Amino acid sequence: MVGMKMLEFTITDADISKLEEEYSEELHFNECRINAIKQFNDIQACAGSGKTTLLAMKLIILAKKWNYPYKGICVLTHTKAAKKEILDRLQSHPSGYKLLSYPHFIGTIQEFVDFFLAIPYLRSCGFSPIQVDDDKCFRFLERNISERA
């Protein structure tokens, strides 16, 4: 990126070992998961394989190292269940709380679209929405937009 310094973090074996110690018997990472935590690549795996838990643990390590008051981490999930698991994990760790407020965002894709796109757009049109009601919006569009031949 031109004119923008990329944030760089190194997650070490020591960072992961410390996290495993903090969670004692509850948590142990195999070599594949350790590599996934240390790298910043996409993770693809089947449902129930532990992707969300792995992400939450990685976020805790990042929270320990985060020293940027005006830069945040954006975590987008597909489901409210995944969001809840991440928030629960972060809330239960002494360092995790740092990621629970501005400038960080943890939520579903729909929440992100509503908060950062839909609501600002509606405000620019003179409306004062508190939240976006998807069902009401859909009914409004059905009533007011006709299909073109």
MOHU-V11109 format. One record per helix or strand of 3 or more residues. SS is the DSSP state (hx for helix, st for strand). FROM is the first residue (numbers start at 1). TO is the last residue. If there is no record, write none. Layout:
# MOHU-V11109
SS | FROM | TO
SS | FROM | TO
This chain:
# MOHU-V11109
hx | 13 | 22
hx | 24 | 26
hx | 31 | 38
hx | 51 | 65
st | 74 | 77
hx | 80 | 91
hx | 96 | 99
st | 105 | 108
hx | 109 | 124
hx | 134 | 144
